[in-house]
């Protein structure tokens, strides 16, 4: 596999890419991605969860976010 990345030459902003181009790029890369077999995660009882601390500022930030992102 090559580490070479082809640069896109466009008359407009080089970061612009259409959804169709993005999907095509992903489809071409798919064979290179390895998917691991899914294993069911065993549930963890709340009594086994300990030692987790969250800074107050982070807790406030997360608390003010909507359930599905902003």
Phi and psi restraints in degrees (range 20) as a CNS / XPLOR table:
assign (resid 1 and name C) (resid 2 and name N)
       (resid 2 and name CA) (resid 2 and name C) 1.0 -89.6 20.0 2
assign (resid 2 and name N) (resid 2 and name CA)
       (resid 2 and name C) (resid 3 and name N) 1.0 148.1 20.0 2
assign (resid 2 and name C) (resid 3 and name N)
       (resid 3 and name CA) (resid 3 and name C) 1.0 -92.6 20.0 2
assign (resid 3 and name N) (resid 3 and name CA)
       (resid 3 and name C) (resid 4 and name N) 1.0 5.3 20.0 2
assign (resid 3 and name C) (resid 4 and name N)
       (resid 4 and name CA) (resid 4 and name C) 1.0 -75.3 20.0 2
assign (resid 4 and name N) (resid 4 and name CA)
       (resid 4 and name C) (resid 5 and name N) 1.0 133.9 20.0 2
assign (resid 4 and name C) (resid 5 and name N)
       (resid 5 and name CA) (resid 5 and name C) 1.0 -115.7 20.0 2
assign (resid 5 and name N) (resid 5 and name CA)
       (resid 5 and name C) (resid 6 and name N) 1.0 120.3 20.0 2
assign (resid 5 and name C) (resid 6 and name N)
       (resid 6 and name CA) (resid 6 and name C) 1.0 -75.7 20.0 2
assign (resid 6 and name N) (resid 6 and name CA)
       (resid 6 and name C) (resid 7 and name N) 1.0 131.3 20.0 2
assign (resid 6 and name C) (resid 7 and name N)
       (resid 7 and name CA) (resid 7 and name C) 1.0 -89.0 20.0 2
assign (resid 7 and name N) (resid 7 and name CA)
       (resid 7 and name C) (resid 8 and name N) 1.0 136.5 20.0 2
assign (resid 7 and name C) (resid 8 and name N)
       (resid 8 and name CA) (resid 8 and name C) 1.0 -86.3 20.0 2
assign (resid 8 and name N) (resid 8 and name CA)
       (resid 8 and name C) (resid 9 and name N) 1.0 127.5 20.0 2
assign (resid 8 and name C) (resid 9 and name N)
       (resid 9 and name CA) (resid 9 and name C) 1.0 -102.7 20.0 2
assign (resid 9 and name N) (resid 9 and name CA)
       (resid 9 and name C) (resid 10 and name N) 1.0 116.1 20.0 2
assign (resid 9 and name C) (resid 10 and name N)
       (resid 10 and name CA) (resid 10 and name C) 1.0 -133.6 20.0 2
assign (resid 10 and name N) (resid 10 and name CA)
       (resid 10 and name C) (resid 11 and name N) 1.0 160.1 20.0 2
assign (resid 10 and name C) (resid 11 and name N)
       (resid 11 and name CA) (resid 11 and name C) 1.0 -76.7 20.0 2
assign (resid 11 and name N) (resid 11 and name CA)
       (resid 11 and name C) (resid 12 and name N) 1.0 -21.2 20.0 2
assign (resid 11 and name C) (resid 12 and name N)
       (resid 12 and name CA) (resid 12 and name C) 1.0 -102.0 20.0 2
assign (resid 12 and name N) (resid 12 and name CA)
       (resid 12 and name C) (resid 13 and name N) 1.0 -163.9 20.0 2
assign (resid 12 and name C) (resid 13 and name N)
       (resid 13 and name CA) (resid 13 and name C) 1.0 -57.0 20.0 2
assign (resid 13 and name N) (resid 13 and name CA)
       (resid 13 and name C) (resid 14 and name N) 1.0 130.6 20.0 2
assign (resid 13 and name C) (resid 14 and name N)
       (resid 14 and name CA) (resid 14 and name C) 1.0 -66.9 20.0 2
assign (resid 14 and name N) (resid 14 and name CA)
       (resid 14 and name C) (resid 15 and name N) 1.0 -15.7 20.0 2
assign (resid 14 and name C) (resid 15 and name N)
       (resid 15 and name CA) (resid 15 and name C) 1.0 -85.4 20.0 2
assign (resid 15 and name N) (resid 15 and name CA)
       (resid 15 and name C) (resid 16 and name N) 1.0 -8.4 20.0 2
assign (resid 15 and name C) (resid 16 and name N)
       (resid 16 and name CA) (resid 16 and name C) 1.0 -74.9 20.0 2
assign (resid 16 and name N) (resid 16 and name CA)
       (resid 16 and name C) (resid 17 and name N) 1.0 132.3 20.0 2
assign (resid 16 and name C) (resid 17 and name N)
       (resid 17 and name CA) (resid 17 and name C) 1.0 -148.9 20.0 2
assign (resid 17 and name N) (resid 17 and name CA)
       (resid 17 and name C) (resid 18 and name N) 1.0 138.5 20.0 2
assign (resid 17 and name C) (resid 18 and name N)
       (resid 18 and name CA) (resid 18 and name C) 1.0 -79.8 20.0 2
assign (resid 18 and name N) (resid 18 and name CA)
       (resid 18 and name C) (resid 19 and name N) 1.0 160.5 20.0 2
assign (resid 18 and name C) (resid 19 and name N)
       (resid 19 and name CA) (resid 19 and name C) 1.0 -61.7 20.0 2
assign (resid 19 and name N) (resid 19 and name CA)
       (resid 19 and name C) (resid 20 and name N) 1.0 -38.5 20.0 2
assign (resid 19 and name C) (resid 20 and name N)
       (resid 20 and name CA) (resid 20 and name C) 1.0 -63.7 20.0 2
assign (resid 20 and name N) (resid 20 and name CA)
       (resid 20 and name C) (resid 21 and name N) 1.0 -40.7 20.0 2
assign (resid 20 and name C) (resid 21 and name N)
       (resid 21 and name CA) (resid 21 and name C) 1.0 -65.4 20.0 2
assign (resid 21 and name N) (resid 21 and name CA)
       (resid 21 and name C) (resid 22 and name N) 1.0 -41.5 20.0 2
assign (resid 21 and name C) (resid 22 and name N)
       (resid 22 and name CA) (resid 22 and name C) 1.0 -62.7 20.0 2
assign (resid 22 and name N) (resid 22 and name CA)
       (resid 22 and name C) (resid 23 and name N) 1.0 -45.6 20.0 2
assign (resid 22 and name C) (resid 23 and name N)
       (resid 23 and name CA) (resid 23 and name C) 1.0 -63.5 20.0 2
assign (resid 23 and name N) (resid 23 and name CA)
       (resid 23 and name C) (resid 24 and name N) 1.0 -38.1 20.0 2
assign (resid 23 and name C) (resid 24 and name N)
       (resid 24 and name CA) (resid 24 and name C) 1.0 -64.3 20.0 2
assign (resid 24 and name N) (resid 24 and name CA)
       (resid 24 and name C) (resid 25 and name N) 1.0 -43.3 20.0 2
assign (resid 24 and name C) (resid 25 and name N)
       (resid 25 and name CA) (resid 25 and name C) 1.0 -60.6 20.0 2
assign (resid 25 and name N) (resid 25 and name CA)
       (resid 25 and name C) (resid 26 and name N) 1.0 -43.5 20.0 2
assign (resid 25 and name C) (resid 26 and name N)
       (resid 26 and name CA) (resid 26 and name C) 1.0 -64.5 20.0 2
assign (resid 26 and name N) (resid 26 and name CA)
       (resid 26 and name C) (resid 27 and name N) 1.0 -41.1 20.0 2
assign (resid 26 and name C) (resid 27 and name N)
       (resid 27 and name CA) (resid 27 and name C) 1.0 -62.4 20.0 2
assign (resid 27 and name N) (resid 27 and name CA)
       (resid 27 and name C) (resid 28 and name N) 1.0 -37.5 20.0 2
assign (resid 27 and name C) (resid 28 and name N)
       (resid 28 and name CA) (resid 28 and name C) 1.0 -71.0 20.0 2
assign (resid 28 and name N) (resid 28 and name CA)
       (resid 28 and name C) (resid 29 and name N) 1.0 -27.8 20.0 2
assign (resid 28 and name C) (resid 29 and name N)
       (resid 29 and name CA) (resid 29 and name C) 1.0 -86.7 20.0 2
assign (resid 29 and name N) (resid 29 and name CA)
       (resid 29 and name C) (resid 30 and name N) 1.0 -18.1 20.0 2
assign (resid 29 and name C) (resid 30 and name N)
       (resid 30 and name CA) (resid 30 and name C) 1.0 -51.4 20.0 2
assign (resid 30 and name N) (resid 30 and name CA)
       (resid 30 and name C) (resid 31 and name N) 1.0 -43.5 20.0 2
assign (resid 30 and name C) (resid 31 and name N)
       (resid 31 and name CA) (resid 31 and name C) 1.0 -61.5 20.0 2
assign (resid 31 and name N) (resid 31 and name CA)
       (resid 31 and name C) (resid 32 and name N) 1.0 -20.6 20.0 2
assign (resid 31 and name C) (resid 32 and name N)
       (resid 32 and name CA) (resid 32 and name C) 1.0 -84.0 20.0 2
assign (resid 32 and name N) (resid 32 and name CA)
       (resid 32 and name C) (resid 33 and name N) 1.0 -13.9 20.0 2
assign (resid 32 and name C) (resid 33 and name N)
       (resid 33 and name CA) (resid 33 and name C) 1.0 -89.5 20.0 2
assign (resid 33 and name N) (resid 33 and name CA)
       (resid 33 and name C) (resid 34 and name N) 1.0 131.0 20.0 2
assign (resid 33 and name C) (resid 34 and name N)
       (resid 34 and name CA) (resid 34 and name C) 1.0 -98.9 20.0 2
assign (resid 34 and name N) (resid 34 and name CA)
       (resid 34 and name C) (resid 35 and name N) 1.0 129.9 20.0 2
assign (resid 34 and name C) (resid 35 and name N)
       (resid 35 and name CA) (resid 35 and name C) 1.0 -103.2 20.0 2
assign (resid 35 and name N) (resid 35 and name CA)
       (resid 35 and name C) (resid 36 and name N) 1.0 128.0 20.0 2
assign (resid 35 and name C) (resid 36 and name N)
       (resid 36 and name CA) (resid 36 and name C) 1.0 -83.3 20.0 2
assign (resid 36 and name N) (resid 36 and name CA)
       (resid 36 and name C) (resid 37 and name N) 1.0 147.3 20.0 2
assign (resid 36 and name C) (resid 37 and name N)
       (resid 37 and name CA) (resid 37 and name C) 1.0 -63.2 20.0 2
assign (resid 37 and name N) (resid 37 and name CA)
       (resid 37 and name C) (resid 38 and name N) 1.0 135.3 20.0 2
assign (resid 37 and name C) (resid 38 and name N)
       (resid 38 and name CA) (resid 38 and name C) 1.0 -76.6 20.0 2
assign (resid 38 and name N) (resid 38 and name CA)
       (resid 38 and name C) (resid 39 and name N) 1.0 135.5 20.0 2
assign (resid 38 and name C) (resid 39 and name N)
       (resid 39 and name CA) (resid 39 and name C) 1.0 -121.4 20.0 2
assign (resid 39 and name N) (resid 39 and name CA)
       (resid 39 and name C) (resid 40 and name N) 1.0 142.0 20.0 2
assign (resid 39 and name C) (resid 40 and name N)
       (resid 40 and name CA) (resid 40 and name C) 1.0 -70.7 20.0 2
assign (resid 40 and name N) (resid 40 and name CA)
       (resid 40 and name C) (resid 41 and name N) 1.0 128.4 20.0 2
assign (resid 40 and name C) (resid 41 and name N)
       (resid 41 and name CA) (resid 41 and name C) 1.0 -79.4 20.0 2
assign (resid 41 and name N) (resid 41 and name CA)
       (resid 41 and name C) (resid 42 and name N) 1.0 133.6 20.0 2
assign (resid 41 and name C) (resid 42 and name N)
       (resid 42 and name CA) (resid 42 and name C) 1.0 -76.2 20.0 2
assign (resid 42 and name N) (resid 42 and name CA)
       (resid 42 and name C) (resid 43 and name N) 1.0 136.4 20.0 2
assign (resid 42 and name C) (resid 43 and name N)
       (resid 43 and name CA) (resid 43 and name C) 1.0 -64.8 20.0 2
assign (resid 43 and name N) (resid 43 and name CA)
       (resid 43 and name C) (resid 44 and name N) 1.0 146.1 20.0 2
assign (resid 43 and name C) (resid 44 and name N)
       (resid 44 and name CA) (resid 44 and name C) 1.0 -109.4 20.0 2
assign (resid 44 and name N) (resid 44 and name CA)
       (resid 44 and name C) (resid 45 and name N) 1.0 131.0 20.0 2
assign (resid 44 and name C) (resid 45 and name N)
       (resid 45 and name CA) (resid 45 and name C) 1.0 -73.1 20.0 2
assign (resid 45 and name N) (resid 45 and name CA)
       (resid 45 and name C) (resid 46 and name N) 1.0 145.0 20.0 2
assign (resid 45 and name C) (resid 46 and name N)
       (resid 46 and name CA) (resid 46 and name C) 1.0 -56.4 20.0 2
assign (resid 46 and name N) (resid 46 and name CA)
       (resid 46 and name C) (resid 47 and name N) 1.0 -28.0 20.0 2
assign (resid 46 and name C) (resid 47 and name N)
       (resid 47 and name CA) (resid 47 and name C) 1.0 -67.8 20.0 2
assign (resid 47 and name N) (resid 47 and name CA)
       (resid 47 and name C) (resid 48 and name N) 1.0 -19.4 20.0 2
assign (resid 47 and name C) (resid 48 and name N)
       (resid 48 and name CA) (resid 48 and name C) 1.0 -88.8 20.0 2
assign (resid 48 and name N) (resid 48 and name CA)
       (resid 48 and name C) (resid 49 and name N) 1.0 -10.2 20.0 2
assign (resid 48 and name C) (resid 49 and name N)
       (resid 49 and name CA) (resid 49 and name C) 1.0 -91.1 20.0 2
assign (resid 49 and name N) (resid 49 and name CA)
       (resid 49 and name C) (resid 50 and name N) 1.0 114.7 20.0 2
assign (resid 49 and name C) (resid 50 and name N)
       (resid 50 and name CA) (resid 50 and name C) 1.0 -151.4 20.0 2
assign (resid 50 and name N) (resid 50 and name CA)
       (resid 50 and name C) (resid 51 and name N) 1.0 160.7 20.0 2
assign (resid 50 and name C) (resid 51 and name N)
       (resid 51 and name CA) (resid 51 and name C) 1.0 81.5 20.0 2
assign (resid 51 and name N) (resid 51 and name CA)
       (resid 51 and name C) (resid 52 and name N) 1.0 11.6 20.0 2
assign (resid 51 and name C) (resid 52 and name N)
       (resid 52 and name CA) (resid 52 and name C) 1.0 -95.2 20.0 2
assign (resid 52 and name N) (resid 52 and name CA)
       (resid 52 and name C) (resid 53 and name N) 1.0 122.7 20.0 2
assign (resid 52 and name C) (resid 53 and name N)
       (resid 53 and name CA) (resid 53 and name C) 1.0 -121.9 20.0 2
assign (resid 53 and name N) (resid 53 and name CA)
       (resid 53 and name C) (resid 54 and name N) 1.0 140.7 20.0 2
assign (resid 53 and name C) (resid 54 and name N)
       (resid 54 and name CA) (resid 54 and name C) 1.0 -123.6 20.0 2
assign (resid 54 and name N) (resid 54 and name CA)
       (resid 54 and name C) (resid 55 and name N) 1.0 124.5 20.0 2
assign (resid 54 and name C) (resid 55 and name N)
       (resid 55 and name CA) (resid 55 and name C) 1.0 -58.2 20.0 2
assign (resid 55 and name N) (resid 55 and name CA)
       (resid 55 and name C) (resid 56 and name N) 1.0 144.5 20.0 2
assign (resid 55 and name C) (resid 56 and name N)
       (resid 56 and name CA) (resid 56 and name C) 1.0 -56.9 20.0 2
assign (resid 56 and name N) (resid 56 and name CA)
       (resid 56 and name C) (resid 57 and name N) 1.0 -39.9 20.0 2
assign (resid 56 and name C) (resid 57 and name N)
       (resid 57 and name CA) (resid 57 and name C) 1.0 -63.0 20.0 2
assign (resid 57 and name N) (resid 57 and name CA)
       (resid 57 and name C) (resid 58 and name N) 1.0 -39.1 20.0 2
assign (resid 57 and name C) (resid 58 and name N)
       (resid 58 and name CA) (resid 58 and name C) 1.0 -68.7 20.0 2
assign (resid 58 and name N) (resid 58 and name CA)
       (resid 58 and name C) (resid 59 and name N) 1.0 -40.8 20.0 2
assign (resid 58 and name C) (resid 59 and name N)
       (resid 59 and name CA) (resid 59 and name C) 1.0 -62.9 20.0 2
assign (resid 59 and name N) (resid 59 and name CA)
       (resid 59 and name C) (resid 60 and name N) 1.0 -40.8 20.0 2
assign (resid 59 and name C) (resid 60 and name N)
       (resid 60 and name CA) (resid 60 and name C) 1.0 -65.8 20.0 2
assign (resid 60 and name N) (resid 60 and name CA)
       (resid 60 and name C) (resid 61 and name N) 1.0 -40.9 20.0 2
assign (resid 60 and name C) (resid 61 and name N)
       (resid 61 and name CA) (resid 61 and name C) 1.0 -61.4 20.0 2
assign (resid 61 and name N) (resid 61 and name CA)
       (resid 61 and name C) (resid 62 and name N) 1.0 -48.7 20.0 2
assign (resid 61 and name C) (resid 62 and name N)
       (resid 62 and name CA) (resid 62 and name C) 1.0 -65.5 20.0 2
assign (resid 62 and name N) (resid 62 and name CA)
       (resid 62 and name C) (resid 63 and name N) 1.0 -37.7 20.0 2
assign (resid 62 and name C) (resid 63 and name N)
       (resid 63 and name CA) (resid 63 and name C) 1.0 -63.5 20.0 2
assign (resid 63 and name N) (resid 63 and name CA)
       (resid 63 and name C) (resid 64 and name N) 1.0 -31.8 20.0 2
assign (resid 63 and name C) (resid 64 and name N)
       (resid 64 and name CA) (resid 64 and name C) 1.0 -85.5 20.0 2
assign (resid 64 and name N) (resid 64 and name CA)
       (resid 64 and name C) (resid 65 and name N) 1.0 -7.5 20.0 2
assign (resid 64 and name C) (resid 65 and name N)
       (resid 65 and name CA) (resid 65 and name C) 1.0 -80.7 20.0 2
assign (resid 65 and name N) (resid 65 and name CA)
       (resid 65 and name C) (resid 66 and name N) 1.0 150.1 20.0 2
assign (resid 65 and name C) (resid 66 and name N)
       (resid 66 and name CA) (resid 66 and name C) 1.0 -74.6 20.0 2
assign (resid 66 and name N) (resid 66 and name CA)
       (resid 66 and name C) (resid 67 and name N) 1.0 166.2 20.0 2
assign (resid 66 and name C) (resid 67 and name N)
       (resid 67 and name CA) (resid 67 and name C) 1.0 -64.1 20.0 2
assign (resid 67 and name N) (resid 67 and name CA)
       (resid 67 and name C) (resid 68 and name N) 1.0 -29.4 20.0 2
assign (resid 67 and name C) (resid 68 and name N)
       (resid 68 and name CA) (resid 68 and name C) 1.0 -112.9 20.0 2
assign (resid 68 and name N) (resid 68 and name CA)
       (resid 68 and name C) (resid 69 and name N) 1.0 21.4 20.0 2
assign (resid 68 and name C) (resid 69 and name N)
       (resid 69 and name CA) (resid 69 and name C) 1.0 87.4 20.0 2
assign (resid 69 and name N) (resid 69 and name CA)
       (resid 69 and name C) (resid 70 and name N) 1.0 166.2 20.0 2
